Amino acid sequence: METLPKLPKDNRRIMIDAEKKAYISARTTKILKKFDYTELPIIDQLIADLYVLDDTARKDLFDYIKMMKKNHTNEGRAKELKGIK
């Protein structure tokens, strides 16, 4: 999560949508382009499933992903991801 930009302060709440759009346009789009076209429905479903989870389940999911990354990281993909800002 260290790559996420900081959200605006309360006095700048009107800018949240712009900040989200900028983040999605920049980093997220670059990452999505790394996937094969046939994988995009899976990515869409993952995002939708994450959205409906409560905070506890989201934390559990991220903990599980961290564990999976320890044993199943594709080094080439990890290197590519480090280059995406």
Order of alpha helices (4+ residues) and beta strands (2+ residues): alpha-alpha-alpha-alpha-alpha
